[in-house]
Amino acid sequence: MNDKRFDLIVVGSGIAGLAHAWMGLRRGLRVALIERDHRCVGASIRNFGFVTVTGQRAGDTWRRARRSRDLWAELAPQAGIPIVHQGLWVVAQRARALDVLAEFVGTEMGERCELHRGQAWGARMPSLKSDGVAGALYSPHELRVESREAIPALARWLQAQGVRFIWGQEVLGIEGSTVHGAQGQWTAERIVVCPGTELNGVARRLLPDHALRLTRLQMLRVRPSAGLRLGAAVMSDLSLVRYHGYADLASSAPLLEQLRAECGPSLDDGIHLIAVQSADGTLVVGDSHHPHATPEPFASEAVDERILGHLHEVVGLDRCEVVERWTGVYPTGHGADALIHAPADHLRLALVTSGTGASTAFGIAEDVFAGW
């Protein structure tokens, strides 16, 4: 069998690349995946591992998130990837935040979500602060994996299923059906480029007219007091003016006005609280958003402190030990949450441009093949 010729070549080993490799495999194609690094170290492992459905932008993003959630649930047991927890609580600290949630549950996207007014819901989530808040929303739709473990586990499983992984090979160019690497070349009837944050290499040649930028985020892992259990992901008011499924509602404008007055610096830093829990009890907490063509590599302690401050407002923590800090980067600037480009009949470029890779990549990959 020729190890230089394939039915499908995927460039990039992030979640988008892995999703396309899986979709090719499901269609019986002989698949190779080429990655410049020796393992995935980018945005796909520097996140929450949180497959978010509720609050995603209406339309394709929400549809892809629902489909990706279902595909994660199908794939995870096959690949030996644990589902760490399921569901989402959005705590409405302010009355205007509850107005947004009330409007949201009246939409198609609010189906099966529970709106709780007042504080009685706190009995179901004793680790969250319910005293003095306006209410909360519970969504059953979300699930979470541990991304830094799930991504390599998925790659190993795909390799065991027959995907050929070519690690440590920078793709320098694509000519017709030939992919030119730094130390070799390969051919395929179909090629999918999933560049992630590598926008100035082969992606720049395929996307000359797209003014994409990068957004840097800050995240932390904290060790809470012994015994604290969330059992679901947690968000709060700032998420309601950032996630388009909420922010595009009419009731979000008064909330944004109030948040500007009360926590302007957090809005300036693009902070909105997400907290998820790992199997060892630690919490992954974030995040912030700072766009730039070339983001700074240095994290700000002031931003981390603001993130932790919002965590303490929502989660009942006696103490909070920071055990890890990191930055992540993802592309933005397309005006939508994903970019699918067809430079040629046999060639596709698929790029998540919103930081929703874990939530939508499988749905994006299905759309790519469905339209091919």
N, C-alpha and C positions, 0 to 999 in steps of 0.2 A: 504494500500500500504506500503511495507517495505521501511523504510527510511534509511536502511543500505545497500541496494542492488540497483545497478544502471546498466544501459547499458554502460555508460562511466563515468569514474572519471578523472578529470583534476586536476593536482597539480600545483598551482601557479596562481595568479590573475593579473599578468602583461598582456600586450597586447597579448603576445603569448598564454597565458592560456585562456584569454577571446575569442581569435580567435578560438581556438580549441573547446571551449564550444559552440560557435555559430555554428561551422561546424557540431558538433554532433547534436545540436538542429535542424538544417536544414535537417538532415537525419532522423528525427523522433525519436532520441534516448532520453532516460531518463538520464539526465546529472546531475552530482554533481561536484562542484568545491571546492577544499580544499586549504585554504591559512593560513599560519602561523600567519600573522598579522591580524589586525582587519579592514584593508583597504589597498589598494595598495599605497605604499609610495616609491617605488623603481624607477628604470630607466624609467619606462613607463610614469611617470608624471614629470620627471625632464628633459624634452627635449623640442624641438621646436613644437611638434605636427605637424611636417612638413612631409607630405607624398611625398617623393622625388622619382621621376622617372628618370628624366634627369641627367645623370652622374653616375648612378648606374653601377656596374660591368656588363659587357656583359654576356649573358647567363641566368642562373636561377635567379640571383638577379634582373636583369632588367625585366624579364618576371614576376616574383612574384610582383615586385613593380607596374607594370602596372595593374595586376589583383587586387592587394590590393587597388589601387586607385579607381578602378571601384566598388569594394565591399564597400569601405568607402562611396562612393557617394550613393550607394544603402541603406546602413545601417543608415547613419547619420540622414536622416529625420524620419526614423522609431523610432530611439532611442532619438529623440529630441536633437541631437548634431548639433550645427551650424557649417557650413563651413565658417570660418572666412575670408579667401581670397583664390584666385586661381592663378596659374601661377608662373613663376620664371624668374627673370632677373639676368644674369651673366655678370657683368661689366668687360670688358677686359681693365685693366689699362695700360697694356704693349702690344707692337706689337706682342711679342711672345705668349702672352695669346690669342690674336686674331687668331694667327696661329692654336692654339689648337682648338679653337671653330670652325674655318673654316674646319679643318679636321673632327671634330665631326659631323657637320651637313651633311657631306658626307657619314656618316655611317647609317645603319638601325636605330640606336637609335636616330638619329637627325631628324627623320621624323616629319614634322609639326613645327619644331623649326625655328625661324627667326634669321638670322645673319645680324647684322647692323654694317657697317663699318663707322668710323668717329663718329660724335657727334650729328647728326640730330635726333637720337632716343631719345635724352634727352627731346624733346617736349612731348613725351608720358609719361615720368617719371620725372617730374620736381623736385621731392624730391631727386633725385640722381644727383651726380656730373658727368656731361658728358664732361665738358671742359677739353681738354688735354688728354682724354682717346682714346684708339685705336678703341673701338667699344663695342658692347654688343650682347648677345644672349638672345632671349626671348623664353621660353618654355611655352606652354599652358597646360602641362600635370599635373602639381602639384596642390595639395590642402592642406589646413591647418585647423586643429582643435585645440582647446585650450586643451592640453593634460590633465592638472590637473582637468579640468571639464569633458572632454570627457570620460576618463577612468572610473570614478565613475558612470557617466550617463550610459555608456554601461553596467556596472555591474548591475545597477538597472533595466535596460530594460531586460537583460537576466533573471534576477530573476523573473520579471513580466511575462516573457514568459515560466517560468517553471523550469529554472535551479536552483538547490538547492545549495546555497552558505553556506559553513561551514567555518566560519571565526575563527581565533585565534587557529588554530590547526596545530601544527608542525607535518609533516610527518616524522616518524622515520625509516620506512622501508616498503618494498613491498615484500610480499611472495605470489607467484602465483597470484591469482586474488584478494588478500586481501591487502588493504592499511592500515597500522598501524599508527595511530596518537597518540599524547601524551595522549589523553583522550578518545580514541575510535578506532574503526576499521570499515571499509566499504569494500564492494566487488563490482566488476564490471567485465563485459565481456571484456572491453577494458579500458586501463589506459594510459593516456598521462602525462608525467612529463615535466613541463616547468619551470625549476628552476631559470631562470634569472641569478642573480649574486650569488646565493647560491650553490656554487660548491663543498663544502666540506661535505655536508650531504648525502641525498639519491642519489644525482647526482654523487658523487664520487664513490659510489658502482656500479652505472650503467655505468660510464665512467672511468674505472681505467687506461686506456692507453692514455687518452687525456691530454696533458699538457696545459690546459687552464689557462689564466691569466685574470686579470682585468685591465681595463683602466679607469682612473679617468678623468673627464672633468670639466671645469668651465664655468658657464653661468651667465648672468646678465639680469635683466629687467630694462630698462631705460625709463624715461619719456622725450620725445623730446619737442621741441617748439610746442605750440598750432597750430593745422592746418596741421602738417606734415602727409601726407598719402602716404603709399607705394603701397597698392593695390595688391602686389605680394611679394613673398619671394625674397631675394637679396643674391647673392654670388659675389665673386670676384676672383682674380688671384690665391690666395693660395688654393682655392677649386679645382683648375684644376690639382694640383699635389697631391691631396689627394683622391678625388673621382675616382675610378678605370675606370669609363667610359671615363674619360678624361686622367687620368694619364697613362693608358696603351697604349695611342696613341704615335706614334713616335715623334710628334711635342712637346710632353710635356718635353722631356729631356732638350732641350735648355732653356725652361722656368724655369725648376727646377734649372739649373745652375745659371741663372740670379737671381732667388729668394734667393738662398744660399748667393750670394754676397750682396744682398740689404736688406734682412730681415732674416738673419740666426737665430737670437734668436726666432723669431716666428715659424720658421720651427722646431727648437729644442723643442719648447713647443707644437708642433703638432697643431698650431693654423691655422684655416681657417675661414673666416668670413661667417656666416649666420645671417641674420636679418629678422625677421618676425614681423608682427604687430598684436596686440590683439584688441578686439572690443573697449576697453577703450582708444586706441591710444598709449599705451605703446609698446615698442619694446622688444622682446626677442632676445638676442644677444649672440653669442658664436662662437666657443667654442675651447677648448684646449684638448690635449690628452697626458696623462702620464701613461704608462703601468707599472704595478707592481703586484706581487703576492698578496700583501695586501696594497692597496693604502693609502696614507696619507689622513687623514680627514681634513687637513688644507689647505685652499685656499691661493694662492699667489696673493698679490696685484699687483706685477709686471706683472703677466700673465693677470690679468684683465685689467690693463692699456694698454697692447699691444693689447688686443682684442678691447678695446674702440678706440685705435688709428686707427686701420683698419676700424672701423665703420665710423669714422670721414673722412677718406679718400674717402669713397664711398657715404655716405649719407649726404645731406646738413643740418647739425644741427647747429642752433645758440647756443643752450645749450643742455646739456644732463645730467639729474639728475638720478643717480642710485637709484632705489627704492628696489631692491632685488638682492641678490647674492646667488648662491648655487653651489654645486658640484653634479655630477652624476657619476655612475659607470656602466660599462657594460663589458661582457666577450669578450675576444679576444684569438687568438692563435691557432685557428683551421686551418687557411690557407684558409678558405672560409668564406662566409658571414653568413652561417647558418649550423647547425649540426642537422641532423635527424638520430637517432640511434634506432635500433630495437633489444633490448636484448632478447626479446621473442616474440612469435607470437601475443600475446595479449597486448604487452607493447611497447610504443614508448617514446623516449625522444626527445624533440624539443627545440632547443636553438639558438637564434640569436646571432652570434658571431662577429658582426660588427657595432653595434649601429644603425641598420636599422629596428628596431622592428616596429615602426609606419608605415614604408614604405612597409614592406614585410610580416608581421605576418599573414595576412589573406591568402596570397598566399601560405605561408609555410603550414598553416593548411589545405588548400585544397589539397596540394601535399601529406600530411600525410595520409589523408583519401582516396585519390585516389589510393595510393600505398598499402593500408591496405587490 
